[in-house]
């Protein structure tokens, strides 16, 4: 994934939700940096 800079309008809840999922996904990948194992979250 390439980090891209968007503007997120406050009225666009779709973008907001997408950003939330992306942030969580990136944080999970970065913090785990391992094969999918949700048994031990950081």
PQR file with spaces between the fields and no chain letter, atoms N, CA, C, O and H, PARSE charges and radii, in Angstrom:
ATOM       1  N    UNK     1       0.848   -1.207    0.000 -0.4000 1.5000
ATOM       2  CA   UNK     1       0.000    0.000    0.000 -0.0000 2.0000
ATOM       3  C    UNK     1       0.874    1.244    0.000  0.5500 1.7000
ATOM       4  O    UNK     1       1.873    1.327    0.715 -0.5500 1.4000
ATOM       5  N    UNK     2       0.473    2.205   -0.819 -0.4000 1.5000
ATOM       6  CA   UNK     2       1.216    3.454   -0.850 -0.0000 2.0000
ATOM       7  C    UNK     2       0.491    4.477    0.005  0.5500 1.7000
ATOM       8  O    UNK     2      -0.715    4.668   -0.150 -0.5500 1.4000
ATOM       9  H    UNK     2      -0.338    2.137   -1.400  0.4000 1.0000
ATOM      10  N    UNK     3       1.206    5.136    0.905 -0.4000 1.5000
ATOM      11  CA   UNK     3       0.565    6.171    1.716 -0.0000 2.0000
ATOM      12  C    UNK     3       0.144    7.343    0.851  0.5500 1.7000
ATOM      13  O    UNK     3       0.971    7.926    0.149 -0.5500 1.4000
ATOM      14  H    UNK     3       2.186    4.981    1.032  0.4000 1.0000
ATOM      15  N    UNK     4      -1.120    7.692    0.893 -0.4000 1.5000
ATOM      16  CA   UNK     4      -1.628    8.797    0.083 -0.0000 2.0000
ATOM      17  C    UNK     4      -2.258    9.808    1.020  0.5500 1.7000
ATOM      18  O    UNK     4      -2.860    9.444    2.030 -0.5500 1.4000
ATOM      19  H    UNK     4      -1.791    7.219    1.463  0.4000 1.0000
ATOM      20  N    UNK     5      -2.116   11.081    0.679 -0.4000 1.5000
ATOM      21  CA   UNK     5      -2.685   12.132    1.514 -0.0000 2.0000
ATOM      22  C    UNK     5      -3.998   12.604    0.916  0.5500 1.7000
ATOM      23  O    UNK     5      -4.017   13.130   -0.197 -0.5500 1.4000
ATOM      24  H    UNK     5      -1.627   11.377   -0.141  0.4000 1.0000
ATOM      25  N    UNK     6      -5.092   12.424    1.635 -0.4000 1.5000
ATOM      26  CA   UNK     6      -6.376   12.938    1.163 -0.0000 2.0000
ATOM      27  C    UNK     6      -6.828   14.034    2.112  0.5500 1.7000
ATOM      28  O    UNK     6      -6.275   14.214    3.197 -0.5500 1.4000
ATOM      29  H    UNK     6      -5.077   11.997    2.539  0.4000 1.0000
ATOM      30  N    UNK     7      -7.853   14.765    1.672 -0.4000 1.5000
ATOM      31  CA   UNK     7      -8.565   15.630    2.599 -0.0000 2.0000
ATOM      32  C    UNK     7      -9.843   14.906    2.960  0.5500 1.7000
ATOM      33  O    UNK     7     -10.530   14.380    2.084 -0.5500 1.4000
ATOM      34  H    UNK     7      -8.302   14.619    0.791  0.4000 1.0000
ATOM      35  N    UNK     8     -10.167   14.873    4.237 -0.4000 1.5000
ATOM      36  CA   UNK     8     -11.366   14.168    4.665 -0.0000 2.0000
ATOM      37  C    UNK     8     -12.417   15.166    5.120  0.5500 1.7000
ATOM      38  O    UNK     8     -12.331   15.701    6.226 -0.5500 1.4000
ATOM      39  H    UNK     8      -9.609   15.300    4.948  0.4000 1.0000
ATOM      40  N    UNK     9     -13.410   15.421    4.275 -0.4000 1.5000
ATOM      41  CA   UNK     9     -14.484   16.343    4.645 -0.0000 2.0000
ATOM      42  C    UNK     9     -15.278   15.784    5.818  0.5500 1.7000
ATOM      43  O    UNK     9     -15.570   14.589    5.842 -0.5500 1.4000
ATOM      44  H    UNK     9     -13.480   14.987    3.377  0.4000 1.0000
ATOM      45  N    UNK    10     -15.633   16.617    6.789 -0.4000 1.5000
ATOM      46  CA   UNK    10     -16.338   16.164    7.994 -0.0000 2.0000
ATOM      47  C    UNK    10     -17.700   15.562    7.677  0.5500 1.7000
ATOM      48  O    UNK    10     -18.214   14.743    8.439 -0.5500 1.4000
ATOM      49  H    UNK    10     -15.396   17.588    6.770  0.4000 1.0000
ATOM      50  N    UNK    11     -18.293   15.971    6.537 -0.4000 1.5000
ATOM      51  CA   UNK    11     -19.625   15.464    6.200 -0.0000 2.0000
ATOM      52  C    UNK    11     -19.542   14.103    5.524  0.5500 1.7000
ATOM      53  O    UNK    11     -20.555   13.420    5.378 -0.5500 1.4000
ATOM      54  H    UNK    11     -17.876   16.636    5.918  0.4000 1.0000
ATOM      55  N    UNK    12     -18.326   13.698    5.106 -0.4000 1.5000
ATOM      56  CA   UNK    12     -18.204   12.443    4.379 -0.0000 2.0000
ATOM      57  C    UNK    12     -17.875   11.321    5.353  0.5500 1.7000
ATOM      58  O    UNK    12     -16.706   11.060    5.638 -0.5500 1.4000
ATOM      59  H    UNK    12     -17.503   14.253    5.224  0.4000 1.0000
ATOM      60  N    UNK    13     -18.907   10.662    5.861 -0.4000 1.5000
ATOM      61  CA   UNK    13     -18.696    9.619    6.865 -0.0000 2.0000
ATOM      62  C    UNK    13     -18.071    8.386    6.230  0.5500 1.7000
ATOM      63  O    UNK    13     -17.399    7.607    6.907 -0.5500 1.4000
ATOM      64  H    UNK    13     -19.856   10.874    5.630  0.4000 1.0000
ATOM      65  N    UNK    14     -18.294    8.205    4.917 -0.4000 1.5000
ATOM      66  CA   UNK    14     -17.688    7.065    4.221 -0.0000 2.0000
ATOM      67  C    UNK    14     -16.171    7.164    4.278  0.5500 1.7000
ATOM      68  O    UNK    14     -15.486    6.195    4.606 -0.5500 1.4000
ATOM      69  H    UNK    14     -18.839    8.837    4.367  0.4000 1.0000
ATOM      70  N    UNK    15     -15.652    8.349    3.955 -0.4000 1.5000
ATOM      71  CA   UNK    15     -14.206    8.563    3.980 -0.0000 2.0000
ATOM      72  C    UNK    15     -13.690    8.393    5.409  0.5500 1.7000
ATOM      73  O    UNK    15     -12.643    7.787    5.640 -0.5500 1.4000
ATOM      74  H    UNK    15     -16.208    9.136    3.689  0.4000 1.0000
ATOM      75  N    UNK    16     -14.446    8.938    6.356 -0.4000 1.5000
ATOM      76  CA   UNK    16     -14.041    8.876    7.756 -0.0000 2.0000
ATOM      77  C    UNK    16     -13.928    7.425    8.209  0.5500 1.7000
ATOM      78  O    UNK    16     -12.961    7.035    8.864 -0.5500 1.4000
ATOM      79  H    UNK    16     -15.296    9.430    6.168  0.4000 1.0000
ATOM      80  N    UNK    17     -14.937    6.635    7.847 -0.4000 1.5000
ATOM      81  CA   UNK    17     -14.926    5.228    8.249 -0.0000 2.0000
ATOM      82  C    UNK    17     -13.802    4.484    7.556  0.5500 1.7000
ATOM      83  O    UNK    17     -13.139    3.638    8.155 -0.5500 1.4000
ATOM      84  H    UNK    17     -15.722    6.952    7.315  0.4000 1.0000
ATOM      85  N    UNK    18     -13.593    4.807    6.289 -0.4000 1.5000
ATOM      86  CA   UNK    18     -12.510    4.173    5.530 -0.0000 2.0000
ATOM      87  C    UNK    18     -11.174    4.474    6.198  0.5500 1.7000
ATOM      88  O    UNK    18     -10.339    3.585    6.363 -0.5500 1.4000
ATOM      89  H    UNK    18     -14.132    5.494    5.803  0.4000 1.0000
ATOM      90  N    UNK    19     -10.982    5.727    6.579 -0.4000 1.5000
ATOM      91  CA   UNK    19      -9.739    6.127    7.247 -0.0000 2.0000
ATOM      92  C    UNK    19      -9.539    5.346    8.543  0.5500 1.7000
ATOM      93  O    UNK    19      -8.432    4.908    8.855 -0.5500 1.4000
ATOM      94  H    UNK    19     -11.661    6.449    6.445  0.4000 1.0000
ATOM      95  N    UNK    20     -10.631    5.179    9.295 -0.4000 1.5000
ATOM      96  CA   UNK    20     -10.548    4.446   10.559 -0.0000 2.0000
ATOM      97  C    UNK    20     -10.077    3.019   10.306  0.5500 1.7000
ATOM      98  O    UNK    20      -9.208    2.509   11.013 -0.5500 1.4000
ATOM      99  H    UNK    20     -11.530    5.535    9.042  0.4000 1.0000
ATOM     100  N    UNK    21     -10.662    2.375    9.286 -0.4000 1.5000
ATOM     101  CA   UNK    21     -10.288    0.991    8.994 -0.0000 2.0000
ATOM     102  C    UNK    21      -8.846    0.917    8.519  0.5500 1.7000
ATOM     103  O    UNK    21      -8.104    0.015    8.908 -0.5500 1.4000
ATOM     104  H    UNK    21     -11.368    2.789    8.712  0.4000 1.0000
ATOM     105  N    UNK    22      -8.450    1.862    7.680 -0.4000 1.5000
ATOM     106  CA   UNK    22      -7.072    1.881    7.173 -0.0000 2.0000
ATOM     107  C    UNK    22      -6.090    2.067    8.323  0.5500 1.7000
ATOM     108  O    UNK    22      -5.068    1.383    8.394 -0.5500 1.4000
ATOM     109  H    UNK    22      -9.052    2.595    7.365  0.4000 1.0000
ATOM     110  N    UNK    23      -6.405    2.998    9.225 -0.4000 1.5000
ATOM     111  CA   UNK    23      -5.521    3.261   10.363 -0.0000 2.0000
ATOM     112  C    UNK    23      -5.369    2.012   11.219  0.5500 1.7000
ATOM     113  O    UNK    23      -4.259    1.644   11.605 -0.5500 1.4000
ATOM     114  H    UNK    23      -7.234    3.554    9.167  0.4000 1.0000
ATOM     115  N    UNK    24      -6.490    1.363   11.513 -0.4000 1.5000
ATOM     116  CA   UNK    24      -6.452    0.150   12.333 -0.0000 2.0000
ATOM     117  C    UNK    24      -5.650   -0.932   11.627  0.5500 1.7000
ATOM     118  O    UNK    24      -4.845   -1.625   12.249 -0.5500 1.4000
ATOM     119  H    UNK    24      -7.392    1.662   11.200  0.4000 1.0000
ATOM     120  N    UNK    25      -5.874   -1.072   10.327 -0.4000 1.5000
ATOM     121  CA   UNK    25      -5.161   -2.086    9.553 -0.0000 2.0000
ATOM     122  C    UNK    25      -3.663   -1.835    9.571  0.5500 1.7000
ATOM     123  O    UNK    25      -2.875   -2.754    9.790 -0.5500 1.4000
ATOM     124  H    UNK    25      -6.527   -0.509    9.822  0.4000 1.0000
ATOM     125  N    UNK    26      -3.272   -0.581    9.337 -0.4000 1.5000
ATOM     126  CA   UNK    26      -1.854   -0.243    9.309 -0.0000 2.0000
ATOM     127  C    UNK    26      -1.228   -0.461   10.678  0.5500 1.7000
ATOM     128  O    UNK    26      -0.135   -1.017   10.785 -0.5500 1.4000
ATOM     129  H    UNK    26      -3.913    0.166    9.159  0.4000 1.0000
ATOM     130  N    UNK    27      -1.924   -0.023   11.731 -0.4000 1.5000
ATOM     131  CA   UNK    27      -1.398   -0.192   13.082 -0.0000 2.0000
ATOM     132  C    UNK    27      -1.230   -1.667   13.405  0.5500 1.7000
ATOM     133  O    UNK    27      -0.246   -2.065   14.028 -0.5500 1.4000
ATOM     134  H    UNK    27      -2.812    0.429   11.644  0.4000 1.0000
ATOM     135  N    UNK    28      -2.195   -2.479   12.979 -0.4000 1.5000
ATOM     136  CA   UNK    28      -2.115   -3.918   13.239 -0.0000 2.0000
ATOM     137  C    UNK    28      -0.913   -4.511   12.532  0.5500 1.7000
ATOM     138  O    UNK    28      -0.152   -5.276   13.125 -0.5500 1.4000
ATOM     139  H    UNK    28      -2.994   -2.155   12.473  0.4000 1.0000
ATOM     140  N    UNK    29      -0.738   -4.161   11.264 -0.4000 1.5000
ATOM     141  CA   UNK    29       0.375   -4.700   10.480 -0.0000 2.0000
ATOM     142  C    UNK    29       1.701   -4.264   11.087  0.5500 1.7000
ATOM     143  O    UNK    29       2.623   -5.068   11.222 -0.5500 1.4000
ATOM     144  H    UNK    29      -1.356   -3.541   10.781  0.4000 1.0000
ATOM     145  N    UNK    30       1.794   -2.989   11.452 -0.4000 1.5000
ATOM     146  CA   UNK    30       3.044   -2.452   11.991 -0.0000 2.0000
ATOM     147  C    UNK    30       3.355   -3.075   13.354  0.5500 1.7000
ATOM     148  O    UNK    30       4.487   -3.482   13.611 -0.5500 1.4000
ATOM     149  H    UNK    30       1.045   -2.336   11.342  0.4000 1.0000
ATOM     150  N    UNK    31       2.347   -3.145   14.220 -0.4000 1.5000
ATOM     151  CA   UNK    31       2.593   -3.613   15.587 -0.0000 2.0000
ATOM     152  C    UNK    31       2.847   -5.115   15.619  0.5500 1.7000
ATOM     153  O    UNK    31       3.627   -5.600   16.438 -0.5500 1.4000
ATOM     154  H    UNK    31       1.427   -2.814   14.010  0.4000 1.0000
ATOM     155  N    UNK    32       2.185   -5.854   14.721 -0.4000 1.5000
ATOM     156  CA   UNK    32       2.373   -7.306   14.709 -0.0000 2.0000
ATOM     157  C    UNK    32       3.578   -7.670   13.857  0.5500 1.7000
ATOM     158  O    UNK    32       4.485   -8.369   14.309 -0.5500 1.4000
ATOM     159  H    UNK    32       1.552   -5.460   14.055  0.4000 1.0000
ATOM     160  N    UNK    33       3.577   -7.179   12.600 -0.4000 1.5000
ATOM     161  CA   UNK    33       4.667   -7.477   11.671 -0.0000 2.0000
ATOM     162  C    UNK    33       4.926   -8.978   11.635  0.5500 1.7000
ATOM     163  O    UNK    33       6.074   -9.423   11.650 -0.5500 1.4000
ATOM     164  H    UNK    33       2.840   -6.611   12.234  0.4000 1.0000
ATOM     165  N    UNK    34       3.856   -9.745   11.587 -0.4000 1.5000
ATOM     166  CA   UNK    34       3.935  -11.203   11.641 -0.0000 2.0000
ATOM     167  C    UNK    34       2.693  -11.771   10.966  0.5500 1.7000
ATOM     168  O    UNK    34       1.760  -11.029   10.659 -0.5500 1.4000
ATOM     169  H    UNK    34       2.924   -9.384   11.574  0.4000 1.0000
ATOM     170  N    UNK    35       2.675  -13.084   10.733 -0.4000 1.5000
ATOM     171  CA   UNK    35       1.487  -13.714   10.160 -0.0000 2.0000
ATOM     172  C    UNK    35       0.249  -13.458   11.014  0.5500 1.7000
ATOM     173  O    UNK    35       0.361  -13.305   12.231 -0.5500 1.4000
ATOM     174  H    UNK    35       3.433  -13.686   10.982  0.4000 1.0000
ATOM     175  N    UNK    36      -0.931  -13.409   10.394 -0.4000 1.5000
ATOM     176  CA   UNK    36      -2.158  -13.068   11.115 -0.0000 2.0000
ATOM     177  C    UNK    36      -2.351  -13.925   12.355  0.5500 1.7000
ATOM     178  O    UNK    36      -2.564  -15.134   12.255 -0.5500 1.4000
ATOM     179  H    UNK    36      -1.023  -13.533    9.406  0.4000 1.0000
ATOM     180  N    UNK    37      -2.276  -13.299   13.520 -0.4000 1.5000
ATOM     181  CA   UNK    37      -2.523  -14.024   14.762 -0.0000 2.0000
ATOM     182  C    UNK    37      -3.191  -13.054   15.717  0.5500 1.7000
ATOM     183  O    UNK    37      -2.514  -12.324   16.440 -0.5500 1.4000
ATOM     184  H    UNK    37      -2.103  -12.318   13.601  0.4000 1.0000
ATOM     185  N    UNK    38      -4.504  -13.041   15.723 -0.4000 1.5000
ATOM     186  CA   UNK    38      -5.218  -12.083   16.560 -0.0000 2.0000
ATOM     187  C    UNK    38      -5.316  -12.598   17.989  0.5500 1.7000
ATOM     188  O    UNK    38      -6.055  -12.043   18.801 -0.5500 1.4000
ATOM     189  H    UNK    38      -5.054  -13.634   15.135  0.4000 1.0000
ATOM     190  N    UNK    39      -4.575  -13.654   18.299 -0.4000 1.5000
ATOM     191  CA   UNK    39      -4.610  -14.202   19.648 -0.0000 2.0000
ATOM     192  C    UNK    39      -3.867  -13.279   20.607  0.5500 1.7000
ATOM     193  O    UNK    39      -4.194  -13.210   21.792 -0.5500 1.4000
ATOM     194  H    UNK    39      -3.974  -14.105   17.639  0.4000 1.0000
ATOM     195  N    UNK    40      -2.850  -12.562   20.082 -0.4000 1.5000
ATOM     196  CA   UNK    40      -2.066  -11.695   20.956 -0.0000 2.0000
ATOM     197  C    UNK    40      -1.980  -10.286   20.379  0.5500 1.7000
ATOM     198  O    UNK    40      -0.999   -9.930   19.726 -0.5500 1.4000
ATOM     199  H    UNK    40      -2.583  -12.619   19.120  0.4000 1.0000
ATOM     200  N    UNK    41      -3.026   -9.483   20.630 -0.4000 1.5000
ATOM     201  CA   UNK    41      -2.988   -8.081   20.190 -0.0000 2.0000
ATOM     202  C    UNK    41      -2.012   -7.293   21.048  0.5500 1.7000
ATOM     203  O    UNK    41      -1.761   -7.663   22.195 -0.5500 1.4000
ATOM     204  H    UNK    41      -3.823   -9.773   21.160  0.4000 1.0000
ATOM     205  N    UNK    42      -1.455   -6.206   20.509 -0.4000 1.5000
ATOM     206  CA   UNK    42      -0.465   -5.475   21.299 -0.0000 2.0000
ATOM     207  C    UNK    42      -1.149   -4.543   22.278  0.5500 1.7000
ATOM     208  O    UNK    42      -0.477   -3.840   23.033 -0.5500 1.4000
ATOM     209  H    UNK    42      -1.659   -5.905   19.577  0.4000 1.0000
